[in-house]
């Protein structure tokens, strides 16, 4: 049997390489909106982060998502992403 190659991505919070399916995609679309992509199918530039609020906190404090997308991100967007990750919608 031929084994399938598992795509690996780096979490921008903890800098660990993990299988793509274990991470959550953060998307910056053409309209300039930044949001979480839980399906992995939204159009736009993507960055990956662990499905853990501690990695989001690290990325928030070091402005790593802003560096990945080369634009500033309002705090409300971070708050919304934190709600989605913790499941408090």
N, C-alpha and C positions, 0 to 999 in steps of 0.2 A: 504494500500500500504506500502511496505517495503522501507524505505529510504536508499539510498546507502551511505556508509561511504565515506567522502571526504578525500583523503590522504593529510596530512599537512606536510610541509617541512619548515626548518628554513633558511632564507636568511643569508648568511655569512657576508653580509655587514652591514645590519641594525639589525640583530638578531631577526627579527619578524617572528612568525609562520604565514604562509600563505598557501592557497590551492596550491597544486603542479602545477596545470595548470596556475597559475598566475606568476610562477617563470621560470627562464631560467636555464638550466642545463649547468654547466661547466664540461667538460670531460677530464680526463687524461687517454690516451690509453696505450697499451703495448709498443708502439714505443716511448713513452715518450712525445708525442705531447699533448699540452693543447689547447682546443678550445671550442667554444660555441656550444651547441647542441640544436638548436631551435626546433627540432622534439622530443627530449627526447628518441630517439631510438639508439643512437650510443653506441658501446661497450666501456666499460672502467669504471673507478671509477668516480663517479659524486659528485658534490657539487652544491648547488642551490644559485641563486642570483636574486634579483628583476630585472625586465626589465627596469631599470633606471640607467643612468650613474652615479648618485650620490652614489648609493650603490656600484657600481664598483670602484669608487674613494676611498670610505672608505676602501674597501677590499684591494685595491692597496697600500694605505698608511700604513695600519697596517699589510701587508703581510699575509692576512688571507687565500688567495687561496694557497699560498705557504705552509702555515701551514696545510691546509686541505689535500694537496697531498704529504707533506713531501719532497718537492724538490724545487729548485729555478726556477723561471719563468722569462725569458727575458722580457724586457720592450716592445719589438716589439709585443709580444703576447698580452699584455695588450692593446696596441694601436689598434691592430686588433679587439679585443673584443669590445673596445669602439666604433669603426667604425660600427661594426655589430649592436650593441645595439641602436646607434643613427640613423641607417639607411642610412649612408653616403657611402655605398659600391660603 
